[in-house]
């Protein structure tokens, strides 16, 4: 994602707000997002012009005003989240999470006790925690996709674990799944729901009735799981960001 050093100043709710434009190579559409701070980001695909993005921004000032009213003033802490919810999903298991202090980032998995210990340096502990959890996610999510791929009979070409800002996962036409590392901070039923959603796109690359029918065949409670994902979005999606 390529950014600009010069924000766009707009007036929202009687005050001036800086909006930071970003050209996103993976974006297919324009999108406004409000990060903790708050920081407003206007992302758009490379084929869109800057002028069109500004027009999109001006057309959505009413939405932006509502979003700013709900925004957090501080960045949520991954360390505090793990202290409050000391667990993570690893493939099909829920692991107890323990955090220790060490000179460098280390991960110790205890599969017999269903536990994982993250050893983190004293400085920049939240950033270190994000790196450690992502390492675990890269292994665990790959195993989960293989497991669910066998269960559903669906093949895939590759699994990548990324730091997405606006989605839990995606599936390309070539069969490559891209998953957000924060999926491991969800309970197993929601963790698997997201993966099944992306695997269903291997059968139907759209959100047609056939797609939803396929997902329902694999996850009969998909509507309930989808609603719960929406509720957890604001709690999980900003964790581990610099």
GUROGU-363785 format. One line per field, with one value per residue: residue number from 1; residue in one letter; x, y, z of N, C-alpha, C in turn. Coordinates in Angstrom, 3 decimals. Example, Ala and Ser with C-alpha at 12.3 -4.5 7.8 and 13.67 -1.06 7.14 Angstrom:
# GUROGU-363785
k	(1/2) .
r	(a/s) .
nc1	(13.190/12.850) .
nc2	(-5.690/-2.250) .
nc3	(7.800/7.080) .
cac1	(12.300/13.670) .
cac2	(-4.500/-1.060) .
cac3	(7.800/7.140) .
cc1	(13.200/12.900) .
cc2	(-3.300/0.030) .
cc3	(7.800/7.870) .
//
This chain:
# GUROGU-363785
k	(1/2/3/4/5/6/7/8/9/10/11/12/13/14/15/16/17/18/19/20/21/22/23/24/25/26/27/28/29/30/31/32/33/34/35/36/37/38/39/40/41/42/43/44/45/46/47/48/49/50/51/52/53/54/55/56/57/58/59/60/61/62/63/64/65/66/67/68/69/70/71/72/73/74/75/76/77/78/79/80/81/82/83/84/85/86/87/88/89/90/91/92/93/94/95/96/97/98/99/100/101/102/103/104/105/106/107/108/109/110/111/112/113/114/115/116/117/118/119/120/121/122/123/124/125/126/127/128/129/130/131/132/133/134/135/136/137/138/139/140/141/142/143/144/145/146/147/148/149/150/151/152/153/154/155/156/157/158/159/160/161/162/163/164/165/166/167/168/169/170/171/172/173/174/175/176/177/178/179/180/181/182/183/184/185/186/187/188/189/190/191/192/193/194/195/196/197/198/199/200/201/202/203/204/205/206/207/208/209/210/211/212/213/214/215/216/217/218/219/220/221/222/223/224/225/226/227/228/229/230/231/232/233/234/235/236/237/238/239/240/241/242) .
r	(x/x/x/x/x/x/x/x/x/x/x/x/x/x/x/x/x/x/x/x/x/x/x/x/x/x/x/x/x/x/x/x/x/x/x/x/x/x/x/x/x/x/x/x/x/x/x/x/x/x/x/x/x/x/x/x/x/x/x/x/x/x/x/x/x/x/x/x/x/x/x/x/x/x/x/x/x/x/x/x/x/x/x/x/x/x/x/x/x/x/x/x/x/x/x/x/x/x/x/x/x/x/x/x/x/x/x/x/x/x/x/x/x/x/x/x/x/x/x/x/x/x/x/x/x/x/x/x/x/x/x/x/x/x/x/x/x/x/x/x/x/x/x/x/x/x/x/x/x/x/x/x/x/x/x/x/x/x/x/x/x/x/x/x/x/x/x/x/x/x/x/x/x/x/x/x/x/x/x/x/x/x/x/x/x/x/x/x/x/x/x/x/x/x/x/x/x/x/x/x/x/x/x/x/x/x/x/x/x/x/x/x/x/x/x/x/x/x/x/x/x/x/x/x/x/x/x/x/x/x/x/x/x/x/x/x/x/x/x/x/x/x) .
nc1	(0.854/0.700/1.379/0.560/2.277/0.824/-2.094/-5.688/-7.694/-10.761/-13.992/-15.757/-18.553/-18.290/-15.586/-12.125/-10.765/-8.126/-7.546/-5.978/-4.726/-4.367/-2.916/-3.886/-2.671/-4.074/-6.701/-10.030/-11.931/-12.965/-12.422/-13.226/-11.722/-11.543/-9.113/-7.817/-7.168/-8.276/-7.443/-7.968/-8.287/-8.175/-8.510/-7.733/-7.952/-5.214/-6.046/-7.884/-8.455/-6.918/-8.592/-11.133/-11.185/-11.239/-13.742/-15.328/-14.759/-15.936/-18.575/-19.155/-19.104/-21.039/-21.235/-18.634/-18.652/-20.338/-18.815/-16.483/-17.529/-17.800/-15.261/-12.183/-9.948/-7.450/-4.909/-5.758/-4.430/-2.558/-1.235/-2.660/-5.112/-4.532/-3.924/-6.395/-7.935/-6.651/-5.938/-5.692/-6.596/-5.404/-5.134/-7.329/-7.622/-7.954/-5.703/-4.067/-2.646/0.470/2.555/5.870/8.954/11.802/15.045/14.741/12.287/10.432/8.754/7.087/5.651/3.383/2.027/0.897/-0.242/-1.918/-1.069/0.612/3.566/4.628/7.593/8.797/10.647/11.516/11.191/8.896/6.669/4.079/4.346/6.188/4.639/2.699/4.250/5.022/2.566/1.678/3.560/2.816/0.279/0.790/1.605/-0.493/-2.844/-2.341/-2.372/-5.047/-6.465/-5.681/-6.820/-9.616/-9.904/-9.572/-11.811/-13.951/-13.395/-12.191/-9.759/-6.756/-4.381/-2.418/-1.571/-1.523/-0.543/-1.543/-1.480/-4.099/-6.229/-8.920/-10.367/-11.175/-10.301/-9.471/-9.997/-8.401/-8.854/-7.138/-6.990/-5.656/-5.499/-5.771/-5.223/-6.123/-3.935/-5.065/-7.182/-6.626/-7.190/-9.803/-12.530/-12.585/-14.896/-15.590/-13.200/-12.918/-15.213/-14.628/-12.577/-13.954/-15.758/-14.035/-13.095/-15.454/-15.612/-13.970/-15.617/-17.620/-17.077/-18.245/-20.964/-23.353/-26.600/-25.997/-23.437/-23.924/-25.553/-23.740/-21.939/-23.679/-24.118/-21.774/-21.460/-23.817/-24.678/-23.954/-25.018/-25.413/-22.746/-21.627/-22.820/-21.722/-19.028/-19.097/-19.690/-17.355/-15.481/-14.650/-13.271/-11.137/-9.840/-8.065/-5.976/-2.525/-1.352/1.026) .
nc2	(-1.190/2.076/5.234/8.718/11.730/13.914/14.944/15.002/17.666/17.934/19.169/18.039/17.586/20.166/20.494/20.431/17.718/15.532/13.483/10.617/9.682/6.552/4.374/1.262/-1.783/-4.160/-3.489/-3.408/-1.555/1.738/2.902/4.035/4.271/4.288/4.598/3.889/6.796/9.504/8.169/8.815/6.979/6.911/4.625/3.414/1.729/1.168/1.844/3.843/7.384/10.133/12.315/11.143/9.654/11.672/12.776/10.571/10.572/13.045/12.471/10.769/11.955/12.150/9.536/9.337/11.171/9.867/7.574/8.629/9.470/7.097/6.161/4.944/6.498/5.648/3.246/-0.154/-2.629/-5.504/-7.113/-6.578/-7.573/-10.329/-10.877/-10.563/-12.334/-15.142/-17.088/-18.881/-19.933/-22.814/-24.471/-26.995/-26.711/-25.207/-23.211/-22.545/-19.434/-18.157/-15.586/-14.572/-12.947/-12.275/-12.156/-12.122/-12.689/-15.585/-18.718/-21.239/-24.277/-26.371/-29.152/-31.323/-30.265/-28.467/-25.745/-22.617/-20.718/-17.425/-15.810/-12.659/-9.667/-6.849/-4.212/-2.559/-4.353/-4.937/-4.905/-6.967/-9.074/-9.249/-10.142/-12.643/-14.000/-13.985/-15.668/-18.120/-18.254/-18.537/-21.170/-22.598/-21.792/-22.719/-25.482/-25.718/-25.014/-27.111/-29.254/-28.631/-28.483/-31.173/-32.225/-31.033/-31.704/-29.938/-28.405/-26.375/-23.857/-22.443/-21.060/-18.036/-15.926/-12.888/-9.332/-8.080/-5.180/-4.834/-7.165/-10.601/-12.695/-13.956/-15.291/-16.228/-16.420/-18.313/-20.130/-19.544/-18.938/-16.210/-15.256/-13.513/-12.967/-12.566/-14.255/-16.356/-15.376/-15.664/-17.755/-21.365/-22.132/-19.834/-19.187/-21.462/-21.052/-18.777/-19.772/-21.835/-20.271/-19.045/-21.327/-22.135/-20.364/-21.549/-23.190/-21.492/-18.448/-16.016/-14.297/-15.668/-17.348/-20.030/-20.104/-19.403/-21.528/-23.639/-22.964/-23.187/-25.917/-26.874/-25.469/-25.170/-23.244/-20.802/-18.197/-17.271/-17.382/-15.515/-13.140/-13.004/-12.696/-10.107/-8.659/-9.052/-7.781/-5.032/-5.386/-7.078/-6.473/-4.256/-4.937/-5.362/-3.562/-1.166) .
nc3	(0.000/-0.992/0.318/1.007/1.792/2.292/3.688/3.065/3.787/5.363/6.379/9.074/10.942/12.005/12.497/11.470/9.702/9.036/6.285/5.195/2.159/0.472/-1.844/-2.687/-3.683/-3.629/-3.368/-4.622/-4.700/-3.599/-0.247/2.998/6.175/9.723/12.039/15.393/17.323/16.522/13.256/9.919/6.988/3.504/1.155/-2.101/-5.321/-7.695/-10.287/-10.002/-9.997/-8.218/-7.989/-8.287/-5.965/-4.035/-4.579/-3.849/-1.118/-0.300/-0.854/1.169/3.650/5.640/6.603/7.583/9.679/11.510/11.970/13.142/15.523/16.853/17.145/18.627/20.955/21.579/20.728/20.784/23.009/22.334/24.178/26.581/25.772/25.524/28.143/29.309/27.855/27.834/25.654/22.513/19.194/17.688/14.874/15.311/17.994/21.227/22.770/25.886/26.705/27.639/28.864/28.916/29.955/28.000/26.344/23.612/20.993/21.436/20.935/22.626/22.305/23.900/23.312/24.640/26.921/25.788/25.454/24.961/25.126/24.979/24.737/25.364/24.587/26.733/25.685/23.471/23.674/22.725/19.932/19.679/20.668/18.661/16.510/17.495/17.873/15.279/14.069/15.191/14.100/11.366/11.138/12.424/11.007/8.432/8.888/9.673/7.336/5.653/7.072/6.985/4.265/3.556/4.844/3.472/0.890/-0.837/-2.856/-2.741/-3.698/-2.295/0.955/2.577/5.245/6.473/7.312/7.256/6.973/6.652/6.316/7.104/5.592/2.266/-1.059/-3.969/-7.572/-8.494/-6.511/-4.157/-0.734/1.449/4.661/7.647/10.335/12.805/13.093/14.791/17.233/17.577/18.734/18.169/16.593/15.141/13.920/12.221/10.700/9.124/7.500/6.170/4.759/2.899/1.578/0.407/-1.637/-3.467/-4.806/-5.680/-6.943/-5.887/-4.241/-4.497/-4.390/-4.588/-3.520/-0.780/-0.119/-0.329/1.748/3.928/3.911/4.926/7.271/9.329/11.114/10.049/9.722/12.338/13.196/11.476/12.368/14.915/14.295/13.244/15.557/17.014/15.511/15.991/18.331/17.814/15.309/15.257/16.878/17.664/15.916/14.746) .
cac1	(0.000/1.502/0.706/0.920/2.706/-0.049/-3.488/-6.778/-8.411/-12.205/-14.703/-16.712/-19.156/-17.828/-14.149/-11.289/-10.245/-7.163/-7.782/-4.739/-4.972/-3.486/-3.163/-3.741/-2.550/-5.032/-8.072/-10.850/-12.874/-12.568/-12.872/-12.842/-11.609/-11.158/-8.251/-7.705/-6.392/-8.548/-6.768/-8.860/-7.552/-8.943/-7.758/-8.354/-7.108/-4.312/-6.686/-8.736/-7.729/-6.984/-9.795/-12.300/-11.147/-11.683/-15.197/-15.867/-14.647/-16.936/-19.900/-19.333/-18.802/-22.030/-20.788/-17.401/-19.000/-20.838/-17.713/-15.604/-18.201/-17.655/-13.863/-11.406/-8.908/-6.156/-4.714/-5.933/-3.201/-2.625/-0.821/-3.789/-6.137/-4.137/-4.028/-7.828/-8.406/-5.375/-6.079/-5.684/-6.950/-4.318/-5.788/-8.636/-7.506/-7.878/-4.511/-3.821/-1.531/1.248/3.520/7.056/9.936/13.070/15.848/14.269/10.984/10.443/7.467/7.224/4.371/3.231/0.826/0.291/-1.055/-2.672/-0.633/1.712/4.196/5.318/8.633/8.887/11.582/10.868/10.832/7.898/6.080/2.910/4.852/6.783/3.536/2.084/5.147/4.987/1.266/1.616/4.339/1.964/-0.833/1.255/1.609/-1.813/-3.833/-2.044/-2.883/-6.505/-6.946/-5.494/-7.830/-10.949/-9.887/-9.829/-13.192/-14.888/-13.005/-11.830/-8.324/-6.309/-3.011/-1.482/-2.132/-0.655/-1.057/-1.223/-1.918/-5.158/-6.862/-10.354/-11.038/-10.666/-9.630/-9.886/-9.647/-8.173/-9.354/-6.158/-7.093/-4.800/-6.211/-5.047/-5.932/-5.669/-3.364/-5.900/-8.164/-6.308/-7.734/-11.219/-12.759/-12.498/-16.059/-15.538/-11.956/-13.224/-16.243/-13.978/-11.867/-14.971/-16.264/-13.080/-13.096/-16.680/-15.312/-13.339/-16.728/-18.392/-16.315/-19.197/-21.828/-24.641/-27.348/-25.267/-22.342/-24.444/-26.016/-22.566/-21.449/-24.642/-23.932/-20.588/-21.571/-25.261/-24.904/-23.127/-25.604/-25.074/-21.309/-21.354/-23.207/-20.751/-17.826/-19.314/-19.587/-15.975/-14.612/-14.045/-12.416/-9.985/-9.173/-7.010/-4.943/-1.218/-0.919/2.009) .
cac2	(0.000/3.295/6.338/10.089/12.533/15.086/14.557/15.805/18.297/18.100/19.605/17.028/17.923/21.457/20.539/19.989/16.364/15.119/12.151/10.191/8.826/5.402/3.546/-0.132/-2.669/-5.263/-2.988/-3.407/-0.444/2.787/2.593/4.895/3.562/5.131/3.877/4.558/8.040/8.678/8.448/8.457/6.531/6.750/3.719/3.212/0.894/1.919/2.334/4.998/8.651/10.831/13.151/10.294/9.292/12.853/12.834/9.515/11.062/14.088/11.847/9.922/12.718/11.843/8.274/9.601/11.828/8.836/6.678/9.341/9.499/5.785/5.737/4.910/7.517/5.008/1.965/-1.260/-3.364/-6.955/-7.703/-6.513/-8.501/-11.693/-11.014/-10.692/-13.551/-15.852/-18.279/-18.696/-21.135/-23.371/-25.519/-27.356/-26.731/-23.947/-23.272/-21.543/-18.556/-17.609/-14.590/-14.424/-11.964/-12.856/-11.213/-12.095/-13.311/-17.031/-19.378/-22.615/-24.957/-27.578/-29.764/-32.233/-29.478/-27.478/-24.430/-21.993/-19.632/-16.433/-15.081/-11.356/-8.698/-5.795/-3.078/-2.716/-5.677/-5.174/-5.245/-8.296/-10.029/-9.414/-10.982/-13.996/-14.611/-14.210/-16.881/-19.258/-18.266/-19.031/-22.633/-23.104/-21.565/-23.642/-26.790/-25.669/-25.043/-28.488/-30.094/-28.347/-28.854/-32.620/-32.475/-30.566/-32.186/-28.780/-28.191/-24.981/-23.809/-21.894/-20.320/-16.983/-15.262/-11.478/-8.337/-7.307/-4.137/-4.711/-8.437/-11.771/-13.558/-13.835/-16.423/-15.788/-17.313/-19.388/-21.059/-19.143/-18.339/-15.228/-15.193/-12.550/-13.701/-12.379/-15.335/-17.234/-14.743/-16.015/-19.135/-22.304/-22.184/-18.676/-19.409/-22.390/-20.446/-17.907/-20.619/-22.492/-19.227/-18.899/-22.568/-22.153/-19.597/-22.437/-23.742/-20.387/-17.210/-14.912/-14.480/-16.081/-18.289/-21.300/-19.968/-19.483/-22.893/-24.467/-22.665/-23.743/-27.365/-27.134/-24.731/-24.923/-22.046/-19.749/-16.872/-16.930/-17.142/-14.260/-12.040/-12.933/-12.103/-8.664/-8.100/-9.128/-7.031/-3.840/-5.792/-7.838/-6.107/-3.260/-5.444/-5.665/-2.596/-0.213) .
cac3	(0.000/-1.096/0.971/0.672/2.935/2.370/3.910/2.518/4.905/5.153/7.570/9.491/12.230/12.500/12.767/10.355/9.863/8.013/5.717/4.551/0.988/0.288/-3.024/-2.279/-4.843/-3.528/-3.292/-5.834/-4.590/-2.653/1.107/4.113/7.445/10.856/12.967/16.686/17.301/15.340/11.995/8.823/5.800/2.272/0.282/-3.417/-6.191/-8.569/-11.510/-9.691/-9.932/-6.938/-8.012/-8.031/-4.551/-3.286/-4.764/-2.995/0.258/-0.068/-0.884/2.351/4.865/6.675/7.211/8.318/10.938/12.433/12.324/14.070/16.815/17.497/17.099/19.865/21.001/21.799/20.060/21.721/23.299/22.182/25.457/27.518/25.281/25.864/29.596/29.623/27.184/27.657/24.818/21.071/18.447/16.874/14.098/15.872/19.448/21.967/23.610/26.919/26.352/28.746/28.385/29.758/29.505/27.549/25.577/22.229/20.797/21.315/21.119/23.101/22.205/24.721/22.748/25.616/27.850/25.000/25.923/24.236/25.870/24.167/25.462/24.700/25.185/27.522/24.844/22.414/23.914/21.877/18.611/19.804/20.815/17.345/15.715/18.040/17.579/13.828/13.780/15.538/13.154/10.070/11.214/12.783/9.960/7.327/9.300/9.690/5.952/5.183/7.736/6.462/2.861/3.499/5.271/2.440/-0.417/-1.652/-2.984/-2.773/-4.220/-1.305/2.094/3.095/6.449/6.279/8.306/6.604/7.784/6.411/6.065/7.808/4.641/0.871/-1.902/-5.344/-8.614/-8.673/-5.387/-3.047/0.394/2.244/5.937/8.647/11.472/13.997/13.188/15.919/18.442/17.597/19.173/17.050/15.695/14.250/13.182/11.141/9.848/8.135/6.537/5.346/3.852/1.795/0.803/-0.412/-2.857/-4.433/-5.592/-6.261/-6.730/-5.773/-3.078/-5.041/-3.557/-4.588/-2.551/0.584/0.077/-0.070/3.090/4.886/3.953/5.749/8.542/9.426/11.928/9.460/9.961/13.724/13.243/10.777/13.264/16.010/13.717/13.154/16.912/17.479/14.600/16.595/19.438/17.345/14.065/15.444/17.776/17.095/14.899/15.261) .
cc1	(0.884/0.715/1.175/1.330/1.786/-1.503/-4.456/-7.554/-9.882/-12.829/-15.820/-17.253/-18.629/-16.354/-13.379/-10.679/-9.287/-7.453/-6.555/-5.033/-3.921/-3.888/-2.862/-3.744/-3.605/-6.480/-8.769/-11.830/-12.326/-13.154/-12.350/-12.745/-11.114/-10.389/-8.241/-6.800/-7.246/-7.709/-7.650/-8.022/-8.523/-8.112/-8.508/-7.402/-6.273/-4.982/-7.590/-7.881/-7.868/-8.242/-11.055/-12.360/-11.621/-13.197/-15.890/-15.854/-15.747/-18.354/-20.194/-18.997/-19.793/-21.659/-19.560/-17.696/-19.502/-19.703/-16.757/-16.214/-18.055/-16.197/-13.210/-10.295/-7.521/-6.114/-4.902/-4.658/-3.409/-2.229/-1.982/-4.916/-5.801/-4.142/-5.478/-8.407/-7.176/-5.514/-5.955/-6.082/-5.768/-4.881/-7.154/-8.631/-7.466/-6.716/-4.527/-2.582/-0.869/2.280/4.644/7.959/11.235/13.808/15.425/12.946/11.153/9.032/7.713/5.846/4.398/1.929/0.140/-0.631/-1.932/-2.359/0.496/2.233/4.914/6.318/8.920/9.918/10.819/10.389/9.827/7.207/4.864/3.337/5.457/5.699/2.875/2.934/5.073/3.676/1.140/2.421/3.508/0.824/-0.415/1.264/0.197/-2.848/-3.593/-2.565/-4.410/-7.085/-6.798/-6.552/-9.212/-11.031/-10.153/-11.280/-14.192/-14.572/-12.615/-10.307/-8.010/-4.854/-2.000/-2.257/-1.109/-1.346/-0.594/-1.765/-2.986/-5.776/-8.384/-11.060/-10.381/-9.889/-10.120/-9.416/-9.516/-8.721/-8.409/-6.167/-6.192/-5.630/-5.276/-5.842/-5.284/-5.147/-4.223/-7.020/-7.899/-6.768/-9.238/-11.380/-12.821/-13.677/-16.062/-14.307/-12.238/-14.268/-15.620/-13.279/-12.850/-15.582/-15.331/-12.997/-14.341/-16.493/-14.540/-14.391/-17.480/-17.681/-17.228/-19.938/-23.256/-25.357/-26.637/-24.103/-22.860/-24.987/-24.871/-22.026/-22.370/-24.496/-22.757/-20.698/-23.028/-25.583/-24.176/-23.700/-25.280/-23.584/-20.946/-21.706/-22.197/-19.421/-17.936/-19.163/-18.141/-15.016/-13.896/-13.123/-11.094/-9.171/-8.043/-5.881/-3.640/-0.757/0.054/1.365) .
cc2	(1.232/4.464/7.686/10.818/13.726/14.654/15.479/16.363/18.469/18.559/18.607/17.403/19.197/21.524/20.017/18.623/16.066/13.684/11.774/9.266/7.728/4.667/2.107/-1.036/-3.770/-4.801/-3.052/-2.240/0.587/2.480/3.618/4.038/4.523/4.267/4.597/5.774/9.289/9.121/7.932/8.135/6.344/5.881/3.539/2.449/1.732/2.501/3.545/6.260/9.266/11.694/12.357/9.886/10.453/13.004/11.792/9.943/12.077/13.522/11.043/10.639/12.423/10.542/8.513/10.265/10.809/7.929/7.338/9.409/8.201/5.378/5.772/5.946/6.917/3.673/0.835/-2.082/-4.865/-7.652/-7.714/-7.449/-9.935/-11.922/-11.214/-11.977/-14.413/-17.172/-17.888/-20.016/-21.549/-24.603/-25.827/-27.342/-25.318/-24.064/-22.186/-20.743/-18.032/-16.660/-14.452/-13.343/-12.671/-11.817/-11.097/-12.842/-14.820/-17.566/-20.826/-23.261/-26.216/-28.241/-30.713/-31.485/-28.451/-26.066/-23.930/-20.839/-18.717/-15.696/-13.801/-10.467/-7.574/-4.650/-3.449/-4.077/-5.955/-5.578/-6.651/-9.366/-10.293/-10.322/-12.437/-14.699/-14.879/-15.449/-18.126/-19.394/-18.839/-20.562/-23.172/-22.937/-22.466/-25.040/-26.820/-25.726/-26.453/-29.415/-29.892/-28.621/-30.339/-32.925/-32.138/-31.119/-31.082/-28.630/-26.699/-24.985/-23.330/-21.218/-19.282/-16.328/-13.814/-10.617/-7.453/-6.294/-4.154/-6.031/-9.555/-12.679/-13.306/-15.076/-15.925/-16.813/-18.495/-20.388/-20.754/-18.464/-17.396/-14.991/-14.197/-13.313/-13.597/-13.419/-16.225/-16.635/-14.948/-17.430/-20.072/-22.283/-21.020/-18.732/-20.321/-21.824/-19.580/-18.746/-21.333/-21.510/-19.097/-20.168/-22.680/-21.347/-20.434/-23.121/-22.636/-19.068/-15.982/-15.094/-14.763/-17.008/-19.640/-21.265/-20.146/-20.872/-23.845/-24.235/-23.268/-25.254/-27.744/-26.537/-24.307/-23.670/-20.836/-18.354/-16.388/-16.592/-15.821/-13.055/-11.888/-12.358/-10.586/-8.011/-8.070/-8.271/-5.885/-4.185/-6.346/-7.135/-5.084/-3.734/-5.698/-4.726/-1.600/1.146) .
cc3	(0.000/-0.509/0.479/1.937/3.177/2.541/3.179/3.709/4.526/6.461/7.877/10.855/12.833/12.840/11.559/10.670/8.716/7.589/4.897/3.386/0.871/-0.993/-2.636/-3.507/-4.821/-3.496/-4.648/-5.837/-3.615/-1.276/2.097/5.363/8.503/11.848/14.317/16.594/17.389/14.143/10.874/7.593/4.646/1.331/-1.029/-4.327/-7.147/-9.802/-11.263/-9.616/-8.546/-6.869/-7.736/-6.563/-3.678/-3.398/-3.896/-1.531/0.567/-0.057/0.375/3.655/5.992/7.386/8.077/9.656/11.959/12.901/13.313/15.463/17.586/17.669/18.476/19.806/21.195/21.065/21.072/21.843/23.146/23.486/26.447/27.091/25.684/27.379/30.020/29.036/26.861/26.896/23.353/20.416/17.587/16.173/14.718/17.392/20.021/22.943/24.678/26.529/27.616/28.161/29.402/29.175/29.133/26.721/24.132/22.125/20.618/21.539/21.534/23.142/23.057/24.287/23.722/26.562/27.129/25.472/25.030/25.080/24.889/25.059/24.688/25.372/25.872/26.641/23.765/22.504/23.040/20.462/18.622/19.918/19.469/16.468/16.183/17.692/16.082/13.429/14.066/14.534/11.806/10.037/11.440/11.692/8.751/7.648/9.254/8.278/5.382/5.781/7.128/4.964/2.682/3.838/4.169/1.054/-1.374/-1.673/-3.001/-3.214/-3.189/-0.188/2.521/4.284/6.408/7.425/7.669/7.549/7.674/6.146/6.869/6.861/3.236/0.127/-3.334/-6.330/-8.835/-7.519/-4.223/-1.964/1.143/3.518/6.883/9.869/12.723/14.112/14.396/17.245/18.540/18.141/17.967/16.083/14.712/13.364/11.978/10.183/8.760/7.069/5.617/4.345/2.648/0.955/-0.068/-1.690/-3.879/-5.304/-6.336/-5.934/-6.735/-4.452/-3.551/-4.065/-3.491/-3.602/-1.132/0.890/0.373/1.337/4.141/5.005/4.845/7.140/8.706/10.241/11.362/9.703/11.374/13.834/12.566/11.645/14.396/15.525/13.657/14.520/17.391/16.656/15.303/17.754/18.923/16.271/14.232/16.349/17.019/16.018/15.541/15.506) .
//
